Amino acid sequence: MTSSSTPLFPASAVKWPALAAGALLALSGCSVANSEAAPASASALRVVLGQEPPTLEACESNLTSTGVVVRSNVTEPLVERNPQTGELEPLLATEWKATSDTEWTFKLREGVKFQDGTPFNAEAAAFTINRAVNSKLGCNVEGYVFGDADLKVKAVDDTTLTVTTPEPDPILPLRLSFLEVVPTSTSTTAKVREPVGTGPYKIETWDAGQKITLTSWDGYWGDKPAYARAEYQWRSESSVRAAMITSGEADVAMGLSPDDNMGELGVDYPNNETVALRMEATKAPLNDIRVRQAVNYAIDKEGIVNSLYQGKHKVAAQLVPEGIVGHNADLKGWAFDLDKAKSLVAEAKADGVDTSAQISLVVRSAQFPKITELAQVLQEQLSQAGLNVKLKMLETSQHLTYQVRPFPDDEGAVALMTQHGNQAGDAAFTVDQYMLSTGAQSYFGTPEFDAMIKKADAASGDDRKKGFEDIFAYQNDKVVQFAHISHQTGIIGKSKSVNYTPNSSSGDELRVSEMTPAS
């Protein structure tokens, strides 16, 4: 985020006509069909990632490893959020308004086709919502954005779509910005590995374990992108990714570390990612709040930020950084107090808690720079507090089984390393999935906490902001599902041959169409 006062939802969401599409697109630098032509297509842009995407399925595109390739490159949503201003802007929808307390009406862009030649229309938009939100497909975006709520959708005509929510939802257009639209030919019984979309690039090849290649699509409704192709490779070590930039083997490298010492080839950006441990409360010893508090006291967050990340990250006290609606500026990170941690563990043990029971520290390999070193530090620090911690380093597909419900039930207590990014700018997208009792990425909650969350979800303006601020404070005081560690700063490696300024969304959707060859 670049602003500390992100708007809840723009005027475009409540007036009809909602906005002047051409003017807003011009301001944001987005493409429109009749705007100035882009420069002649260049050769391929070479991007190196930290890991191979597990899938490019559109309804999984809120996963960073998937979205960084597919979002706004292969597929597009109805509306998009400008990461600089926080405003919602038109894309496949040109106008929208609330037509009742629970109904929103969207006007859709005409003349758009999918990469298989079929037309984009209200039927396709309704199909996408039903497939991702109302089905049993188990899409990650359903839990992340919509929770348990089903939506009623209706294609009124080719260019008019209505969406009805079970209860008033003041941020429905913002939620829909996470749904990448797919044609009605897409399977509804299985997730697809390679989606068809309306974006400026289509998937040419995916050589498993080697490379993904996107190629510019001639039928795109907007401007032709500058690069004719985008080629993605992956290397787990950030030092290797950095070396590929300096040696000329790659043009853009994601997820670099301060230790890579890239100089002017390394560009810092606010990536909105927060690192934390998510703890379950159903099994000993983490089923005792004193042990979860001890975990927080045992972690030397200042030391981690300074020693592993050269002070570029910030100690975190909550799951969202400054700039997100609901961020509580009054919260401070838990103090590092090993004696206090030991005392709490001893107190729990004296009351019969099995503090010797194993805690599995589950960590995803190559998720972000220095994650292995961070995991080892956490294991050591928690062990010093008197806890029995076993480190489990897993690949992406294995880690996902711990990340999203239903969680594994065949082992003891789990503390999961979580890297959470809120690109939407509103705390609901964090709280609903991570803190509700039934949240897709929540281990537990309480009825009182659920009521607080639902009340904040339905509020707007200052009441919404205050509601979420109170939720983050309550989590730290009464629930303690999380041990927050740091708010990250992202680093992209960029060749001098590429013009591109990363923003707070770049780590989740790297828009190739925003890149041009340097003159």
KAZI-V935585 format. One record per residue. RES is the residue in one small letter. SS is DSSP state (hx for helix, st for strand, lp for the rest). PSI is psi in radians with two decimals (999 if undefined). Layout:
res=RES ss=SS psi=PSI
res=RES ss=SS psi=PSI
//
This chain:
res=m ss=lp psi=2.55
res=t ss=lp psi=-0.03
res=s ss=lp psi=2.58
res=s ss=lp psi=0.07
res=s ss=lp psi=1.03
res=t ss=lp psi=2.22
res=p ss=lp psi=2.55
res=l ss=lp psi=-0.95
res=f ss=lp psi=2.56
res=p ss=lp psi=2.89
res=a ss=hx psi=-0.46
res=s ss=hx psi=-0.39
res=a ss=hx psi=-0.14
res=v ss=lp psi=0.02
res=k ss=lp psi=2.70
res=w ss=lp psi=2.13
res=p ss=lp psi=2.56
res=a ss=lp psi=-0.74
res=l ss=lp psi=2.84
res=a ss=lp psi=1.75
res=a ss=hx psi=-0.80
res=g ss=hx psi=-0.74
res=a ss=hx psi=-0.79
res=l ss=hx psi=-0.68
res=l ss=hx psi=-0.62
res=a ss=hx psi=-0.70
res=l ss=hx psi=-0.68
res=s ss=hx psi=-0.15
res=g ss=lp psi=0.17
res=c ss=lp psi=2.86
res=s ss=lp psi=2.54
res=v ss=lp psi=2.71
res=a ss=lp psi=-0.60
res=n ss=lp psi=0.30
res=s ss=lp psi=3.14
res=e ss=lp psi=2.52
res=a ss=lp psi=2.54
res=a ss=lp psi=2.86
res=p ss=lp psi=2.83
res=a ss=lp psi=2.48
res=s ss=lp psi=2.42
res=a ss=st psi=-3.10
res=s ss=lp psi=-3.05
res=a ss=lp psi=2.46
res=l ss=st psi=2.23
res=r ss=st psi=2.06
res=v ss=st psi=2.36
res=v ss=st psi=2.19
res=l ss=st psi=2.95
res=g ss=lp psi=-0.35
res=q ss=lp psi=2.75
res=e ss=lp psi=2.35
res=p ss=lp psi=2.42
res=p ss=lp psi=-0.44
res=t ss=lp psi=2.84
res=l ss=lp psi=0.23
res=e ss=lp psi=2.23
res=a ss=hx psi=-0.63
res=c ss=hx psi=0.03
res=e ss=hx psi=0.20
res=s ss=lp psi=-0.14
res=n ss=lp psi=-0.21
res=l ss=lp psi=2.25
res=t ss=hx psi=-0.77
res=s ss=hx psi=-0.39
res=t ss=hx psi=-0.85
res=g ss=hx psi=-0.54
res=v ss=hx psi=-0.38
res=v ss=hx psi=-0.78
res=v ss=hx psi=-0.65
res=r ss=st psi=2.24
res=s ss=lp psi=0.08
res=n ss=lp psi=-1.05
res=v ss=lp psi=-0.74
res=t ss=st psi=2.87
res=e ss=lp psi=2.65
res=p ss=lp psi=3.08
res=l ss=lp psi=-0.78
res=v ss=st psi=2.76
res=e ss=st psi=2.67
res=r ss=st psi=2.21
res=n ss=lp psi=2.04
res=p ss=lp psi=-0.36
res=q ss=lp psi=-0.70
res=t ss=lp psi=-0.35
res=g ss=lp psi=-0.07
res=e ss=lp psi=2.58
res=l ss=st psi=2.43
res=e ss=st psi=2.73
res=p ss=st psi=2.58
res=l ss=lp psi=-1.68
res=l ss=lp psi=-0.34
res=a ss=st psi=2.45
res=t ss=st psi=-0.42
res=e ss=st psi=2.68
res=w ss=st psi=2.66
res=k ss=st psi=2.74
res=a ss=st psi=2.08
res=t ss=lp psi=-0.06
res=s ss=lp psi=-3.08
res=d ss=lp psi=-0.50
res=t ss=lp psi=0.07
res=e ss=st psi=2.39
res=w ss=st psi=2.48
res=t ss=st psi=2.31
res=f ss=st psi=2.34
res=k ss=st psi=2.30
res=l ss=st psi=2.66
res=r ss=lp psi=2.41
res=e ss=lp psi=2.74
res=g ss=lp psi=0.28
res=v ss=lp psi=2.42
res=k ss=st psi=2.68
res=f ss=lp psi=2.88
res=q ss=lp psi=-0.16
res=d ss=lp psi=0.11
res=g ss=lp psi=-0.16
res=t ss=lp psi=2.68
res=p ss=st psi=2.51
res=f ss=lp psi=2.28
res=n ss=lp psi=-3.05
res=a ss=hx psi=-0.55
res=e ss=hx psi=-0.74
res=a ss=hx psi=-0.68
res=a ss=hx psi=-0.77
res=a ss=hx psi=-0.72
res=f ss=hx psi=-0.78
res=t ss=hx psi=-0.77
res=i ss=hx psi=-0.79
res=n ss=hx psi=-0.73
res=r ss=hx psi=-0.75
res=a ss=hx psi=-0.55
res=v ss=hx psi=-0.67
res=n ss=lp psi=0.05
res=s ss=lp psi=-3.12
res=k ss=lp psi=0.37
res=l ss=lp psi=-0.41
res=g ss=lp psi=0.69
res=c ss=lp psi=2.44
res=n ss=hx psi=-0.62
res=v ss=hx psi=-0.47
res=e ss=hx psi=-0.90
res=g ss=hx psi=-0.66
res=y ss=hx psi=-0.72
res=v ss=hx psi=-0.69
res=f ss=hx psi=-0.25
res=g ss=lp psi=-2.41
res=d ss=lp psi=-0.13
res=a ss=lp psi=2.30
res=d ss=lp psi=2.66
res=l ss=st psi=2.51
res=k ss=st psi=2.15
res=v ss=st psi=2.55
res=k ss=st psi=2.22
res=a ss=st psi=1.73
res=v ss=st psi=-0.78
res=d ss=st psi=-3.01
res=d ss=lp psi=-0.53
res=t ss=lp psi=0.21
res=t ss=st psi=2.21
res=l ss=st psi=2.34
res=t ss=st psi=2.48
res=v ss=st psi=2.17
res=t ss=st psi=2.31
res=t ss=st psi=2.67
res=p ss=lp psi=-0.61
res=e ss=lp psi=2.81
res=p ss=lp psi=2.33
res=d ss=lp psi=1.73
res=p ss=lp psi=-0.21
res=i ss=lp psi=0.47
res=l ss=hx psi=-0.79
res=p ss=hx psi=-0.64
res=l ss=hx psi=-0.71
res=r ss=hx psi=-0.73
res=l ss=hx psi=-0.28
res=s ss=lp psi=-0.20
res=f ss=lp psi=-0.05
res=l ss=lp psi=1.96
res=e ss=lp psi=2.19
res=v ss=lp psi=2.36
res=v ss=lp psi=2.77
res=p ss=lp psi=2.84
res=t ss=lp psi=-0.20
res=s ss=lp psi=-0.16
res=t ss=lp psi=2.44
res=s ss=lp psi=2.43
res=t ss=lp psi=-0.05
res=t ss=lp psi=-0.21
res=a ss=lp psi=2.59
res=k ss=lp psi=2.58
res=v ss=lp psi=2.49
res=r ss=lp psi=-0.65
res=e ss=lp psi=1.85
res=p ss=lp psi=2.81
res=v ss=lp psi=2.35
res=g ss=lp psi=-2.88
res=t ss=lp psi=0.13
res=g ss=lp psi=3.07
res=p ss=lp psi=-0.25
res=y ss=st psi=2.57
res=k ss=st psi=2.75
res=i ss=st psi=2.13
res=e ss=st psi=-0.94
res=t ss=st psi=2.64
res=w ss=st psi=1.76
res=d ss=st psi=1.77
res=a ss=lp psi=2.25
res=g ss=lp psi=-0.07
res=q ss=lp psi=-1.07
res=k ss=st psi=2.57
res=i ss=st psi=2.32
res=t ss=st psi=2.20
res=l ss=st psi=2.56
res=t ss=st psi=2.51
res=s ss=st psi=2.38
res=w ss=lp psi=2.10
res=d ss=lp psi=-0.41
res=g ss=lp psi=0.19
res=y ss=lp psi=2.42
res=w ss=lp psi=-0.37
res=g ss=lp psi=-2.73
res=d ss=lp psi=2.57
res=k ss=lp psi=2.26
res=p ss=lp psi=2.78
res=a ss=lp psi=-0.61
res=y ss=st psi=2.27
res=a ss=lp psi=-0.46
res=r ss=st psi=2.71
res=a ss=st psi=2.20
res=e ss=st psi=2.20
res=y ss=st psi=2.22
res=q ss=st psi=3.07
res=w ss=st psi=2.43
res=r ss=lp psi=2.30
res=s ss=lp psi=-0.52
res=e ss=lp psi=2.21
res=s ss=hx psi=-0.54
res=s ss=hx psi=-0.60
res=v ss=hx psi=-0.73
res=r ss=hx psi=-0.72
res=a ss=hx psi=-0.73
res=a ss=hx psi=-0.53
res=m ss=hx psi=-0.50
res=i ss=hx psi=-0.86
res=t ss=hx psi=-0.47
res=s ss=lp psi=-0.11
res=g ss=lp psi=0.20
res=e ss=lp psi=-0.32
res=a ss=lp psi=2.75
res=d ss=lp psi=-0.57
res=v ss=st psi=2.34
res=a ss=st psi=2.28
res=m ss=lp psi=2.69
res=g ss=lp psi=0.83
res=l ss=lp psi=2.85
res=s ss=lp psi=2.64
res=p ss=hx psi=-0.53
res=d ss=hx psi=-0.23
res=d ss=hx psi=-0.26
res=n ss=lp psi=1.04
res=m ss=lp psi=-0.19
res=g ss=hx psi=-2.36
res=e ss=hx psi=-0.19
res=l ss=hx psi=-0.12
res=g ss=st psi=2.15
res=v ss=st psi=2.08
res=d ss=st psi=2.58
res=y ss=st psi=2.65
res=p ss=lp psi=1.84
res=n ss=lp psi=0.05
res=n ss=lp psi=0.22
res=e ss=st psi=2.41
res=t ss=st psi=2.33
res=v ss=st psi=2.32
res=a ss=st psi=2.86
res=l ss=st psi=2.24
res=r ss=st psi=2.13
res=m ss=st psi=2.43
res=e ss=lp psi=2.80
res=a ss=lp psi=0.42
res=t ss=lp psi=-0.24
res=k ss=lp psi=2.53
res=a ss=lp psi=2.54
res=p ss=lp psi=-0.03
res=l ss=lp psi=-0.07
res=n ss=lp psi=-0.01
res=d ss=lp psi=2.20
res=i ss=hx psi=-0.48
res=r ss=hx psi=-0.60
res=v ss=hx psi=-0.68
res=r ss=hx psi=-0.63
res=q ss=hx psi=-0.68
res=a ss=hx psi=-0.67
res=v ss=hx psi=-0.75
res=n ss=hx psi=-0.76
res=y ss=hx psi=-0.49
res=a ss=hx psi=-0.28
res=i ss=lp psi=2.13
res=d ss=lp psi=1.50
res=k ss=hx psi=-0.73
res=e ss=hx psi=-0.76
res=g ss=hx psi=-0.70
res=i ss=hx psi=-0.83
res=v ss=hx psi=-0.75
res=n ss=hx psi=-0.68
res=s ss=hx psi=-0.69
res=l ss=hx psi=-0.50
res=y ss=hx psi=0.34
res=q ss=lp psi=0.58
res=g ss=lp psi=0.09
res=k ss=lp psi=-0.49
res=h ss=lp psi=2.94
res=k ss=st psi=2.45
res=v ss=st psi=2.35
res=a ss=lp psi=2.53
res=a ss=lp psi=-0.01
res=q ss=lp psi=2.98
res=l ss=lp psi=-0.16
res=v ss=lp psi=2.50
res=p ss=lp psi=3.07
res=e ss=lp psi=2.47
res=g ss=lp psi=-0.28
res=i ss=lp psi=2.33
res=v ss=st psi=2.08
res=g ss=lp psi=-0.19
res=h ss=lp psi=2.28
res=n ss=lp psi=1.80
res=a ss=lp psi=-0.27
res=d ss=lp psi=-0.24
res=l ss=lp psi=2.43
res=k ss=lp psi=2.62
res=g ss=lp psi=2.59
res=w ss=lp psi=2.39
res=a ss=lp psi=2.56
res=f ss=lp psi=1.98
res=d ss=lp psi=1.55
res=l ss=hx psi=-0.64
res=d ss=hx psi=-0.72
res=k ss=hx psi=-0.72
res=a ss=hx psi=-0.82
res=k ss=hx psi=-0.71
res=s ss=hx psi=-0.73
res=l ss=hx psi=-0.71
res=v ss=hx psi=-0.75
res=a ss=hx psi=-0.68
res=e ss=hx psi=-0.75
res=a ss=hx psi=-0.72
res=k ss=hx psi=-0.72
res=a ss=hx psi=-0.44
res=d ss=lp psi=0.19
res=g ss=lp psi=0.05
res=v ss=lp psi=2.36
res=d ss=lp psi=1.45
res=t ss=lp psi=-0.15
res=s ss=lp psi=-0.14
res=a ss=lp psi=2.49
res=q ss=st psi=2.39
res=i ss=st psi=2.16
res=s ss=st psi=2.02
res=l ss=st psi=1.79
res=v ss=st psi=2.15
res=v ss=st psi=2.43
res=r ss=st psi=2.16
res=s ss=lp psi=2.40
res=a ss=lp psi=0.37
res=q ss=lp psi=-0.68
res=f ss=lp psi=2.86
res=p ss=lp psi=2.47
res=k ss=lp psi=0.34
res=i ss=hx psi=-0.61
res=t ss=hx psi=-0.79
res=e ss=hx psi=-0.72
res=l ss=hx psi=-0.77
res=a ss=hx psi=-0.73
res=q ss=hx psi=-0.67
res=v ss=hx psi=-0.78
res=l ss=hx psi=-0.74
res=q ss=hx psi=-0.78
res=e ss=hx psi=-0.77
res=q ss=hx psi=-0.68
res=l ss=hx psi=-0.60
res=s ss=hx psi=-0.66
res=q ss=hx psi=-0.42
res=a ss=lp psi=-0.04
res=g ss=lp psi=0.32
res=l ss=lp psi=2.65
res=n ss=st psi=1.74
res=v ss=st psi=2.22
res=k ss=st psi=2.20
res=l ss=st psi=2.24
res=k ss=st psi=1.83
res=m ss=st psi=2.13
res=l ss=st psi=2.70
res=e ss=lp psi=2.96
res=t ss=hx psi=-0.86
res=s ss=hx psi=-0.66
res=q ss=hx psi=-0.71
res=h ss=hx psi=-0.60
res=l ss=hx psi=-0.49
res=t ss=hx psi=-0.42
res=y ss=hx psi=-0.38
res=q ss=hx psi=-0.68
res=v ss=lp psi=2.52
res=r ss=lp psi=2.61
res=p ss=lp psi=2.33
res=f ss=lp psi=2.68
res=p ss=lp psi=2.50
res=d ss=lp psi=0.36
res=d ss=lp psi=0.35
res=e ss=lp psi=3.13
res=g ss=lp psi=-2.64
res=a ss=st psi=2.55
res=v ss=st psi=2.35
res=a ss=st psi=1.95
res=l ss=st psi=2.23
res=m ss=st psi=2.11
res=t ss=st psi=2.34
res=q ss=st psi=1.86
res=h ss=st psi=2.22
res=g ss=st psi=2.30
res=n ss=lp psi=1.63
res=q ss=lp psi=-0.27
res=a ss=lp psi=-0.41
res=g ss=lp psi=0.11
res=d ss=st psi=2.35
res=a ss=lp psi=-0.32
res=a ss=hx psi=-0.58
res=f ss=hx psi=-0.21
res=t ss=hx psi=-0.89
res=v ss=hx psi=-0.78
res=d ss=hx psi=-0.67
res=q ss=hx psi=-0.50
res=y ss=hx psi=-0.24
res=m ss=lp psi=-0.44
res=l ss=lp psi=2.60
res=s ss=lp psi=-0.60
res=t ss=lp psi=0.20
res=g ss=lp psi=2.54
res=a ss=lp psi=-0.50
res=q ss=lp psi=0.53
res=s ss=lp psi=2.31
res=y ss=lp psi=-0.56
res=f ss=lp psi=3.04
res=g ss=lp psi=-2.94
res=t ss=lp psi=2.73
res=p ss=hx psi=-0.68
res=e ss=hx psi=-0.73
res=f ss=hx psi=-0.73
res=d ss=hx psi=-0.73
res=a ss=hx psi=-0.70
res=m ss=hx psi=-0.75
res=i ss=hx psi=-0.80
res=k ss=hx psi=-0.61
res=k ss=hx psi=-0.76
res=a ss=hx psi=-0.67
res=d ss=hx psi=-0.63
res=a ss=hx psi=-0.17
res=a ss=lp psi=2.96
res=s ss=lp psi=2.95
res=g ss=hx psi=-2.46
res=d ss=hx psi=-0.58
res=d ss=hx psi=-0.65
res=r ss=hx psi=-0.83
res=k ss=hx psi=-0.86
res=k ss=hx psi=-0.67
res=g ss=hx psi=-0.77
res=f ss=hx psi=-0.58
res=e ss=hx psi=-0.74
res=d ss=hx psi=-0.60
res=i ss=hx psi=-0.77
res=f ss=hx psi=-0.63
res=a ss=hx psi=-0.72
res=y ss=hx psi=-0.69
res=q ss=hx psi=-0.81
res=n ss=hx psi=-0.48
res=d ss=hx psi=-0.72
res=k ss=hx psi=-0.40
res=v ss=hx psi=-0.98
res=v ss=lp psi=0.96
res=q ss=lp psi=-0.36
res=f ss=st psi=2.56
res=a ss=st psi=1.75
res=h ss=st psi=2.49
res=i ss=st psi=-1.10
res=s ss=st psi=2.65
res=h ss=st psi=2.21
res=q ss=lp psi=2.77
res=t ss=lp psi=2.20
res=g ss=st psi=2.68
res=i ss=st psi=2.15
res=i ss=st psi=2.35
res=g ss=st psi=2.32
res=k ss=st psi=2.18
res=s ss=lp psi=2.64
res=k ss=lp psi=-0.26
res=s ss=lp psi=-0.05
res=v ss=st psi=2.30
res=n ss=st psi=2.07
res=y ss=lp psi=2.34
res=t ss=lp psi=1.94
res=p ss=lp psi=2.71
res=n ss=lp psi=-3.03
res=s ss=lp psi=-0.22
res=s ss=lp psi=-0.13
res=s ss=lp psi=-0.54
res=g ss=lp psi=-0.24
res=d ss=lp psi=-0.48
res=e ss=lp psi=1.73
res=l ss=lp psi=1.72
res=r ss=lp psi=1.84
res=v ss=hx psi=-0.54
res=s ss=hx psi=-0.25
res=e ss=hx psi=-0.01
res=m ss=lp psi=2.49
res=t ss=st psi=2.67
res=p ss=st psi=2.44
res=a ss=lp psi=2.45
res=s ss=lp psi=999
//
